[in-house]
Amino acid sequence: MNRIFSLAMLVWLATNCKAQALGGLAEVSIIDRDSGAVLSPHYYRGEYWVAGTPGARYAIEIHNRLGERVLAVTSVDGVNVVSGENAGWDQTGYVFSGGDRYQIAGWRKSDAEIAQFTFTASPNSYAERTGRPANVGVIGVAIFRERPPQPVYAPPSIGQSYGQPSSRLEDRRADAEPSRQSLDKAESAGAANSAAEFAAPAEAGRLASAMPAAPPALARTPAPAPKLGTGHGAREYSYVNHTEFERMQPQPNEVIRIRYDSLDNLLAMGIIKRPRPLAPSINPFPVSPEPQYVPDPRG
């Protein structure tokens, strides 16, 4: 049984972060915890990028937009943030009640403690230090909806008419049958791919993914400096409870992917445009004479 966590404490922001959030069923934002700023996503060749500050702590904020529970299986640099495994869709994650907003701020060390996410040079990242450098620089959130409870059939009591009630029962069965067939097909189709990583290109076409796959041209573009990764930072208190969650289907209902690097690297790759030089400033107070009244114009 996978470990599934319910959130013990919700972290709400005072500012409206919707403009910087990505996703449909759930909104995902990257928060610089040192400055409190929401990192603005930059769309480039089919992907979203954010610029991190080396040494800064950060958090992944997830906001469940639905009125029902969802499971968010979350990865950083290709590593599951709860278990430390190479990330796969069938692994453990965080459960959000309807409308919940929470910040995942570190690698889960226990039910009461995390190691902070920090932006750091790739060689110092947790993934690279544990021998897994291939997916450094990407954050993934796979959203699963919860399977609704199955209807329970109650047989009619003695003496009850079998006409109209029986037809209503068959209607319910007819409505439920396509759903069961669809679920069986989804389970058989997903059995071979249940351990796929977030970046698996074979699954990208089947998902309502908020971020398409990276084009090969971008992957070959060298960065001018070591790219950013996520370090294994200082410990801090963060409490969770355990709960049960049955997924509606083996594949995620939505996958949200955000890539990140330093501002200098994003500028060098053309993902963020360099600001144009400012025009000569226009001074609203070119001179400061002694106070006086407005004179009449000449002529």
VOBA-1610 file (N, C-alpha, C; in pm, whole numbers, padded with zeros to 5 digits, always signed):
BEGIN
Met+00085-00121+00000Met+00000+00000+00000Met+00088+00125+00000Asn+00066+00211-00096Asn+00144+00335-00100Asn+00108+00424+00018Arg+00205+00499+00063Arg+00179+00597+00168Arg+00117+00720+00105Ile+00002+00759+00152Ile-00068+00877+00102Ile-00088+00969+00220Phe-00061+01097+00200Phe-00065+01192+00309Phe-00178+01291+00292Ser-00245+01321+00400Ser-00339+01433+00401Ser-00269+01552+00462Leu-00311+01670+00426Leu-00242+01790+00469Leu-00292+01833+00605Ala-00199+01852+00698Ala-00237+01889+00833Ala-00248+02039+00851Met-00180+02116+00766Met-00183+02262+00779Met-00184+02324+00640Leu-00278+02415+00615Leu-00287+02483+00486Leu-00212+02614+00495Val-00139+02645+00389Val-00063+02769+00384Val-00124+02857+00276Trp-00185+02967+00318Trp-00254+03058+00226Trp-00168+03181+00205Leu-00169+03230+00081Leu-00097+03353+00050Leu-00195+03470+00053Ala-00144+03584+00095Ala-00229+03703+00100Ala-00246+03764-00037Thr-00153+03736-00129Thr-00160+03795-00263Thr-00228+03700-00359Asn-00279+03754-00467Asn-00345+03673-00568Asn-00241+03623-00665Cys-00220+03489-00669Cys-00114+03433-00751Cys-00167+03367-00878Lys-00292+03391-00912Lys-00353+03320-01023Lys-00281+03346-01154Ala-00231+03468-01174Ala-00165+03500-01300Ala-00038+03418-01318Gln+00027+03375-01207Gln+00150+03300-01216Gln+00127+03149-01203Ala+00003+03106-01186Ala-00026+02965-01164Ala-00051+02894-01297Leu-00016+02765-01302Leu-00036+02683-01420Leu-00120+02563-01383Gly-00203+02518-01478Gly-00283+02399-01455Gly-00432+02426-01464Gly-00510+02318-01475Gly-00654+02328-01487Gly-00726+02273-01366Leu-00714+02142-01340Leu-00777+02083-01222Leu-00716+02138-01095Ala-00586+02161-01100Ala-00515+02222-00988Ala-00419+02326-01044Glu-00398+02433-00969Glu-00306+02538-01010Glu-00174+02521-00935Val-00064+02530-01008Val+00068+02510-00950Val+00150+02637-00968Ser+00212+02684-00860Ser+00299+02801-00862Ser+00428+02767-00790Ile+00536+02834-00829Ile+00664+02819-00761Ile+00689+02947-00681Ile+00712+02931-00551Ile+00726+03044-00459Ile+00870+03054-00412Asp+00930+03173-00427Asp+01060+03200-00365Asp+01033+03231-00218Arg+01071+03141-00129Arg+01036+03157+00013Arg+01118+03268+00080Asp+01234+03300+00026Asp+01316+03405+00087Asp+01260+03544+00059Ser+01205+03564-00061Ser+01149+03695-00096Ser+00997+03697-00087Gly+00934+03580-00087Gly+00788+03573-00088Gly+00728+03591-00226Ala+00811+03606-00329Ala+00762+03632-00465Ala+00717+03503-00532Val+00614+03516-00616Val+00572+03407-00702Val+00654+03417-00831Leu+00726+03311-00867Leu+00811+03315-00985Leu+00724+03311-01111Ser+00741+03411-01195Ser+00659+03422-01316Ser+00700+03316-01418Pro+00604+03242-01473Pro+00638+03144-01576Pro+00658+03212-01711His+00755+03164-01785His+00785+03215-01919His+00763+03102-02019Tyr+00673+03124-02115Tyr+00640+03022-02214Tyr+00739+03028-02329Tyr+00803+02916-02360Tyr+00904+02913-02465Tyr+00904+02776-02532Arg+00870+02775-02661Arg+00872+02653-02742Arg+00798+02538-02676Gly+00678+02566-02630Gly+00593+02460-02577Gly+00611+02426-02432Glu+00697+02499-02360Glu+00718+02469-02218Glu+00717+02596-02136Tyr+00694+02578-02006Tyr+00698+02689-01912Tyr+00825+02680-01828Trp+00892+02794-01814Trp+01016+02805-01738Trp+01001+02911-01631Val+01070+02891-01518Val+01081+02995-01416Val+01230+03015-01385Ala+01264+03136-01342Ala+01402+03170-01309Ala+01419+03165-01157Gly+01505+03076-01111Gly+01533+03064-00969Gly+01660+03138-00931Thr+01668+03177-00807Thr+01786+03246-00755Thr+01874+03146-00680Pro+01999+03127-00724Pro+02086+03031-00654Pro+02094+03061-00505Gly+02077+02958-00425Gly+02081+02971-00280Gly+01948+02998-00214Ala+01846+03035-00292Ala+01714+03067-00235Ala+01636+02940-00204Arg+01557+02945-00098Arg+01462+02838-00068Arg+01337+02859-00153Tyr+01273+02749-00192Tyr+01151+02764-00270Tyr+01048+02658-00230Ala+00925+02679-00274Ala+00816+02586-00246Ala+00731+02570-00370Ile+00668+02453-00381Ile+00571+02426-00488Ile+00433+02441-00429Glu+00362+02545-00468Glu+00227+02567-00415Glu+00125+02505-00509Ile+00037+02422-00453Ile-00067+02354-00529Ile-00202+02396-00474His-00291+02438-00563His-00426+02480-00524His-00527+02391-00596Asn-00599+02310-00522Asn-00703+02224-00577Asn-00824+02310-00615Arg-00855+02318-00744Arg-00965+02401-00791Arg-01099+02328-00787Leu-01099+02198-00761Leu-01222+02119-00764Leu-01288+02118-00627Gly-01412+02076-00625Gly-01484+02062-00500Gly-01477+01921-00445Glu-01375+01847-00483Glu-01356+01709-00440Glu-01209+01686-00410Arg-01177+01574-00348Arg-01038+01545-00317Arg-00960+01506-00442Val-00832+01545-00445Val-00741+01502-00550Val-00609+01459-00485Leu-00536+01376-00557Leu-00402+01334-00515Leu-00300+01400-00607Ala-00198+01462-00549Ala-00091+01526-00626Ala+00039+01449-00602Val+00079+01369-00700Val+00208+01300-00696Val+00310+01398-00753Thr+00409+01435-00672Thr+00496+01548-00706Thr+00641+01502-00717Ser+00709+01551-00822Ser+00850+01517-00841Ser+00931+01643-00860Val+01056+01639-00815Val+01155+01744-00840Val+01280+01678-00895Asp+01325+01723-01009Asp+01445+01668-01074Asp+01430+01518-01099Gly+01307+01472-01125Gly+01283+01331-01152Gly+01276+01243-01030Val+01267+01303-00910Val+01266+01228-00784Val+01136+01257-00709Asn+01069+01153-00661Asn+00947+01170-00582Asn+00982+01244-00452Val+00910+01352-00423Val+00947+01438-00310Val+00912+01375-00175Val+00831+01270-00173Val+00794+01204-00048Val+00882+01083-00022Ser+00897+00996-00123Ser+00966+00869-00103Ser+01112+00871-00143Gly+01152+00967-00230Gly+01289+00970-00280Gly+01315+00873-00392Glu+01211+00804-00443Glu+01227+00712-00555Glu+01237+00789-00686Asn+01288+00720-00791Asn+01274+00775-00925Asn+01124+00790-00953Ala+01083+00909-00987Ala+00940+00943-00984Ala+00859+00862-01084Gly+00745+00812-01040Gly+00648+00742-01124Gly+00507+00780-01082Trp+00413+00764-01174Trp+00276+00806-01147Trp+00209+00724-01037Asp+00253+00598-01018Asp+00183+00509-00926Asp+00234+00522-00782Gln+00309+00627-00753Gln+00372+00638-00622Gln+00291+00726-00527Thr+00347+00748-00410Thr+00279+00823-00305Thr+00278+00972-00336Gly+00189+01045-00270Gly+00179+01189-00290Gly+00097+01253-00179Tyr+00050+01374-00206Tyr-00027+01451-00108Tyr-00174+01459-00153Val-00265+01444-00057Val-00408+01451-00085Val-00461+01589-00046Phe-00533+01651-00137Phe-00591+01784-00116Phe-00743+01773-00115Ser-00805+01826-00012Ser-00951+01836-00011Ser-00994+01945-00109Gly-01124+01950-00137Gly-01175+02048-00231Gly-01140+02190-00191Gly-01076+02265-00282Gly-01040+02404-00258Gly-00913+02425-00179Asp-00847+02318-00132Asp-00727+02333-00049Asp-00611+02395-00128Arg-00528+02470-00057Arg-00404+02525-00109Arg-00293+02493-00009Tyr-00180+02441-00059Tyr-00072+02398+00030Tyr+00061+02416-00040Gln+00165+02447+00037Gln+00299+02462-00017Gln+00385+02341+00021Ile+00433+02270-00079Ile+00528+02161-00059Ile+00666+02225-00063Ala+00733+02230+00052Ala+00854+02312+00066Ala+00981+02231+00080Gly+00974+02096+00071Gly+01097+02021+00087Gly+01076+01871+00068Trp+01188+01800+00075Trp+01188+01655+00067Trp+01134+01598+00199Arg+01037+01510+00190Arg+00973+01455+00309Arg+01069+01358+00379Lys+01107+01388+00504Lys+01197+01305+00583Lys+01123+01217+00683Ser+01006+01262+00730Ser+00924+01187+00823Ser+00786+01252+00823Asp+00697+01201+00909Asp+00564+01263+00919Asp+00570+01404+00975Ala+00683+01444+01032Ala+00691+01573+01100Ala+00804+01662+01050Glu+00878+01620+00947Glu+00997+01695+00910Glu+01025+01685+00761Ile+01078+01795+00703Ile+01123+01797+00565Ile+01263+01856+00559Ala+01332+01831+00447Ala+01457+01899+00415Ala+01425+02001+00305Gln+01454+02126+00329Gln+01409+02235+00243Gln+01458+02222+00099Phe+01369+02263+00006Phe+01409+02279-00133Phe+01493+02406-00144Thr+01609+02396-00205Thr+01692+02514-00229Thr+01743+02509-00373Phe+01745+02623-00439Phe+01805+02632-00571Phe+01957+02627-00556Thr+02020+02536-00627Thr+02164+02521-00615Thr+02221+02474-00749Ala+02352+02485-00766Ala+02416+02436-00888Ala+02390+02286-00902Ser+02371+02242-01027Ser+02334+02104-01053Ser+02422+02000-00984Pro+02557+02018-00980Pro+02638+01916-00913Pro+02607+01900-00765Asn+02547+02001-00703Asn+02513+01994-00561Asn+02367+01956-00538Ser+02294+01927-00645Ser+02153+01892-00630Ser+02140+01753-00567Tyr+02024+01731-00503Tyr+02000+01601-00441Tyr+02000+01490-00545Ala+01938+01516-00662Ala+01930+01414-00765Ala+02069+01374-00815Glu+02155+01474-00840Glu+02288+01442-00892Glu+02375+01379-00784Arg+02359+01422-00660Arg+02439+01364-00552Arg+02399+01219-00523Thr+02279+01180-00567Thr+02235+01042-00551Thr+02244+00965-00683Gly+02320+01020-00780Gly+02347+00949-00904Gly+02236+00954-01007Arg+02151+01057-01002Arg+02038+01065-01097Arg+02032+01204-01162Pro+02130+01241-01246Pro+02134+01377-01299Pro+02048+01401-01423Ala+01985+01297-01479Ala+01923+01309-01611Ala+01808+01410-01615Asn+01733+01425-01506Asn+01613+01508-01509Asn+01623+01631-01419Val+01746+01674-01390Val+01764+01793-01308Val+01709+01915-01381Gly+01634+01997-01309Gly+01579+02120-01366Gly+01434+02110-01407Val+01359+02012-01356Val+01218+02000-01393Val+01137+01964-01269Ile+01020+02025-01258Ile+00924+01998-01150Ile+00798+01941-01214Gly+00747+01831-01160Gly+00628+01768-01214Gly+00523+01745-01108Val+00397+01769-01144Val+00284+01743-01054Val+00180+01664-01133Ala+00154+01540-01093Ala+00053+01456-01156Ala-00072+01455-01068Ile-00184+01500-01124Ile-00309+01514-01050Ile-00400+01395-01080Phe-00447+01330-00974Phe-00541+01220-00985Phe-00672+01257-00916Arg-00784+01234-00984Arg-00914+01249-00919Arg-00948+01121-00843Glu-01033+01135-00743Glu-01068+01021-00659Glu-01182+00942-00720Arg-01173+00812-00710Arg-01278+00726-00762Arg-01402+00738-00673Pro-01518+00767-00732Pro-01639+00781-00649Pro-01681+00647-00593Pro-01749+00645-00481Pro-01796+00519-00423Pro-01894+00449-00516Gln-01885+00316-00521Gln-01972+00238-00607Gln-02113+00230-00548Pro-02216+00242-00633Pro-02355+00233-00580Pro-02382+00094-00523Val-02456+00090-00415Val-02489-00035-00347Val-02632-00074-00381Tyr-02649-00196-00429Tyr-02782-00243-00467Tyr-02857-00294-00344Ala-02976-00240-00322Ala-03062-00286-00212Ala-03180-00360-00272Pro-03196-00489-00247Pro-03308-00565-00306Pro-03442-00513-00255Pro-03545-00521-00338Pro-03677-00471-00296Pro-03731-00553-00180Ser-03807-00488-00093Ser-03866-00557+00022Ser-03984-00642-00023Ile-04024-00734+00065Ile-04133-00826+00034Ile-04261-00747+00011Gly-04331-00782-00096Gly-04457-00714-00126Gly-04439-00590-00211Gln-04316-00551-00244Gln-04294-00430-00325Gln-04320-00462-00471Ser-04376-00368-00543Ser-04402-00385-00684Ser-04269-00397-00759Tyr-04258-00489-00856Tyr-04136-00511-00932Tyr-04142-00441-01067Gly-04240-00356-01090Gly-04251-00290-01220Gly-04156-00173-01232Gln-04202-00057-01190Gln-04125+00065-01206Gln-03993+00065-01131Pro-03986+00021-01004Pro-03857+00021-00937Pro-03752-00061-01010Ser-03793-00177-01069Ser-03698-00260-01140Ser-03641-00187-01260Ser-03721-00113-01335Ser-03672-00042-01452Ser-03574+00067-01411Arg-03598+00135-01301Arg-03505+00238-01257Arg-03371+00176-01219Leu-03374+00056-01158Leu-03250-00011-01123Leu-03172-00047-01248Glu-03236-00098-01349Glu-03168-00134-01472Glu-03110-00011-01540Asp-03181+00100-01533Asp-03127+00224-01590Asp-02996+00260-01520Arg-02992+00248-01390Arg-02870+00279-01316Arg-02758+00184-01356Arg-02796+00054-01373Arg-02695-00041-01416Arg-02643-00008-01556Ala-02733+00032-01644Ala-02692+00067-01780Ala-02600+00188-01780Asp-02631+00284-01692Asp-02545+00402-01683Asp-02408+00368-01628Ala-02404+00274-01534Ala-02278+00242-01469Ala-02190+00153-01555Glu-02250+00072-01645Glu-02172-00024-01720Glu-02066+00039-01810Pro-02097+00145-01888Pro-01991+00207-01968Pro-01876+00258-01883Ser-01907+00309-01763Ser-01800+00359-01677Ser-01708+00246-01635Arg-01767+00130-01601Arg-01684+00016-01562Arg-01601-00033-01678Gln-01660-00036-01801Gln-01584-00079-01917Gln-01470+00016-01946Ser-01497+00147-01934Ser-01392+00246-01958Ser-01280+00231-01856Leu-01317+00206-01730Leu-01216+00190-01626Leu-01132+00066-01650Asp-01197-00047-01694Asp-01122-00168-01723Asp-01022-00145-01835Lys-01067-00072-01941Lys-00976-00041-02051Lys-00861+00046-02004Ala-00892+00146-01920Ala-00786+00235-01871Ala-00686+00159-01787Glu-00736+00063-01704Glu-00645-00013-01619Glu-00555-00102-01702Ser-00611-00169-01807Ser-00527-00255-01890Ser-00428-00174-01971Ala-00469-00056-02019Ala-00378+00028-02097Ala-00268+00084-02012Gly-00297+00110-01883Gly-00197+00173-01798Gly-00110+00075-01722Ala-00136-00057-01731Ala-00060-00152-01651Ala+00087-00150-01688Ala+00116-00140-01820Ala+00256-00142-01863Ala+00327-00011-01839Asn+00250+00094-01810Asn+00310+00226-01795Asn+00296+00283-01656Ser+00255+00201-01557Ser+00226+00254-01424Ser+00349+00312-01357Ala+00468+00264-01396Ala+00590+00316-01334Ala+00660+00418-01420Ala+00591+00471-01523Ala+00654+00569-01613Ala+00684+00697-01539Glu+00791+00767-01581Glu+00825+00894-01518Glu+00742+01005-01578Phe+00744+01124-01513Phe+00662+01235-01558Phe+00696+01276-01700Ala+00821+01261-01741Ala+00864+01310-01872Ala+00846+01207-01981Ala+00776+01093-01958Ala+00763+00988-02057Ala+00691+01039-02180Pro+00756+01043-02298Pro+00692+01100-02416Pro+00578+01015-02468Ala+00579+00882-02444Ala+00473+00798-02496Ala+00340+00829-02435Glu+00336+00883-02313Glu+00210+00912-02246Glu+00164+01054-02270Ala+00247+01139-02326Ala+00215+01280-02331Ala+00089+01307-02411Gly+00067+01228-02520Gly-00050+01253-02602Gly-00180+01212-02537Arg-00174+01125-02433Arg-00298+01077-02372Arg-00343+01166-02257Leu-00261+01255-02213Leu-00291+01329-02092Leu-00334+01471-02123Ala-00416+01528-02033Ala-00451+01670-02043Ala-00339+01748-01978Ser-00220+01738-02037Ser-00101+01798-01976Ser-00099+01947-02000Ala-00064+02022-01896Ala-00056+02167-01908Ala+00070+02211-01978Met+00170+02123-01988Met+00297+02160-02047Met+00342+02054-02145Pro+00343+02082-02278Pro+00388+01983-02375Pro+00536+01951-02357Ala+00580+01843-02428Ala+00718+01800-02415Ala+00814+01900-02477Ala+00938+01898-02429Ala+01038+01991-02478Ala+01082+01953-02618Pro+01099+02049-02707Pro+01147+02019-02842Pro+01294+01980-02837Pro+01338+01891-02932Pro+01477+01848-02930Pro+01575+01963-02944Ala+01540+02068-03022Ala+01632+02179-03043Ala+01667+02247-02912Leu+01568+02260-02822Leu+01595+02325-02694Leu+01683+02239-02606Ala+01661+02106-02612Ala+01740+02016-02528Ala+01887+02020-02568Arg+01917+02049-02695Arg+02055+02051-02740Arg+02122+02186-02716Thr+02045+02287-02673Thr+02102+02419-02652Thr+02187+02420-02525Pro+02316+02444-02535Pro+02398+02443-02414Pro+02377+02566-02329Ala+02376+02548-02201Ala+02367+02662-02109Ala+02507+02716-02084Pro+02521+02846-02063Pro+02654+02905-02045Pro+02717+02874-01910Ala+02639+02823-01817Ala+02691+02794-01683Ala+02618+02670-01631Pro+02669+02607-01525Pro+02597+02491-01470Pro+02452+02526-01440Lys+02362+02440-01484Lys+02221+02469-01461Lys+02184+02450-01315Leu+02067+02505-01281Leu+02020+02493-01143Leu+01959+02356-01119Gly+01974+02309-00997Gly+01904+02193-00949Gly+01845+02225-00813Thr+01795+02123-00746Thr+01734+02143-00615Thr+01815+02068-00510Gly+01862+02143-00411Gly+01944+02085-00306Gly+01862+02026-00192His+01932+01954-00105His+01874+01892+00015His+01910+01984+00131Gly+01821+02080+00160Gly+01853+02188+00252Gly+01831+02155+00398Ala+01823+02260+00478Ala+01808+02246+00622Ala+01674+02182+00658Arg+01671+02115+00772Arg+01547+02051+00818Arg+01453+02156+00878Glu+01323+02131+00861Glu+01223+02215+00925Glu+01099+02132+00955Tyr+01019+02181+01049Tyr+00897+02110+01091Tyr+00790+02122+00983Ser+00729+02009+00949Ser+00618+02005+00853Ser+00542+01875+00878Tyr+00422+01886+00934Tyr+00348+01769+00981Tyr+00242+01725+00881Val+00228+01593+00863Val+00124+01537+00777Val+00059+01418+00848Asn-00063+01386+00805Asn-00135+01267+00848Asn-00143+01169+00732His-00178+01045+00762His-00197+00942+00660His-00347+00928+00630Thr-00378+00897+00504Thr-00517+00877+00466Thr-00522+00776+00351Glu-00641+00731+00318Glu-00662+00640+00205Glu-00715+00718+00086Phe-00674+00677-00033Phe-00719+00744-00155Phe-00720+00641-00268Glu-00837+00623-00333Glu-00850+00532-00446Glu-00860+00615-00573Arg-00766+00596-00664Arg-00760+00677-00787Arg-00869+00637-00884Met-00919+00735-00956Met-01022+00711-01055Met-00968+00626-01171Gln-00840+00643-01205Gln-00780+00572-01316Gln-00629+00563-01292Pro-00561+00468-01360Pro-00417+00453-01338Pro-00336+00573-01386Gln-00378+00635-01498Gln-00305+00750-01549Gln-00354+00878-01483Pro-00268+00979-01471Pro-00313+01105-01412Pro-00421+01171-01497Asn-00509+01243-01431Asn-00607+01325-01502Asn-00544+01451-01559Glu-00431+01492-01502Glu-00359+01609-01552Glu-00215+01601-01505Val-00122+01641-01591Val+00018+01651-01556Val+00064+01794-01581Ile+00123+01854-01481Ile+00173+01992-01491Ile+00324+01985-01477Arg+00395+02041-01574Arg+00541+02035-01574Arg+00598+02175-01587Ile+00693+02206-01502Ile+00758+02338-01501Ile+00908+02316-01500Arg+00978+02377-01594Arg+01124+02371-01594Arg+01180+02497-01530Tyr+01301+02486-01477Tyr+01360+02602-01409Tyr+01510+02606-01432Asp+01565+02726-01422Asp+01709+02748-01431Asp+01737+02887-01378Ser+01863+02926-01377Ser+01898+03059-01331Ser+01858+03164-01434Leu+01843+03287-01390Leu+01807+03396-01480Leu+01912+03412-01589Asp+02040+03405-01553Asp+02147+03420-01653Asp+02137+03314-01762Asn+02108+03191-01724Asn+02097+03085-01823Asn+01973+03102-01911Leu+01863+03144-01851Leu+01741+03166-01931Leu+01760+03282-02029Leu+01833+03384-01988Leu+01865+03493-02079Leu+01954+03444-02193Ala+02055+03363-02159Ala+02148+03315-02260Ala+02079+03223-02360Met+01980+03146-02317Met+01908+03056-02407Met+01796+03126-02483Gly+01772+03252-02452Gly+01666+03326-02522Gly+01527+03300-02469Ile+01516+03231-02357Ile+01385+03203-02299Ile+01326+03331-02241Ile+01410+03410-02176Ile+01370+03543-02129Ile+01445+03646-02212Lys+01374+03742-02265Lys+01436+03845-02348Lys+01504+03948-02259Arg+01622+03992-02304Arg+01692+04096-02231Arg+01614+04227-02243Pro+01602+04301-02135Pro+01527+04427-02141Pro+01597+04527-02231Arg+01518+04603-02304Arg+01574+04708-02390Arg+01625+04824-02304Pro+01729+04893-02355Pro+01776+05010-02279Pro+01665+05113-02262Leu+01659+05171-02148Leu+01555+05270-02121Leu+01582+05398-02198Ala+01477+05464-02242Ala+01490+05594-02308Ala+01538+05697-02207Pro+01604+05803-02256Pro+01647+05909-02162Pro+01531+05952-02075Ser+01558+05960-01948Ser+01449+05992-01855Ser+01399+06134-01878Ile+01271+06149-01860Ile+01205+06280-01870Ile+01175+06325-01728Asn+01233+06435-01690Asn+01223+06483-01552Asn+01100+06571-01536Pro+01009+06537-01448Pro+00892+06623-01428Pro+00927+06754-01356Phe+01046+06760-01297Phe+01090+06883-01229Phe+01232+06919-01278Pro+01242+06971-01402Pro+01375+06996-01459Pro+01456+07097-01380Val+01390+07193-01323Val+01459+07288-01235Val+01372+07309-01113Ser+01431+07358-01010Ser+01355+07380-00887Ser+01375+07525-00841Pro+01304+07623-00905Pro+01318+07765-00865Pro+01248+07792-00733Glu+01263+07913-00688Glu+01192+07954-00568Glu+01042+07948-00593Pro+00963+07913-00496Pro+00817+07906-00515Pro+00762+08039-00568Gln+00676+08029-00668Gln+00613+08148-00725Gln+00485+08107-00793Tyr+00408+08213-00834Tyr+00284+08184-00904Tyr+00310+08168-01053Val+00213+08111-01125Val+00228+08087-01268Val+00219+08218-01344Pro+00324+08255-01424Pro+00318+08382-01499Pro+00233+08367-01624Asp+00191+08479-01681Asp+00119+08475-01808Asp+00213+08437-01920Pro+00162+08371-02025Pro+00248+08338-02141Pro+00277+08466-02220Arg+00385+08464-02299Arg+00422+08579-02382Arg+00319+08597-02493Gly+00300+08726-02533Gly+00208+08758-02643Gly+00063+08744-02602
//
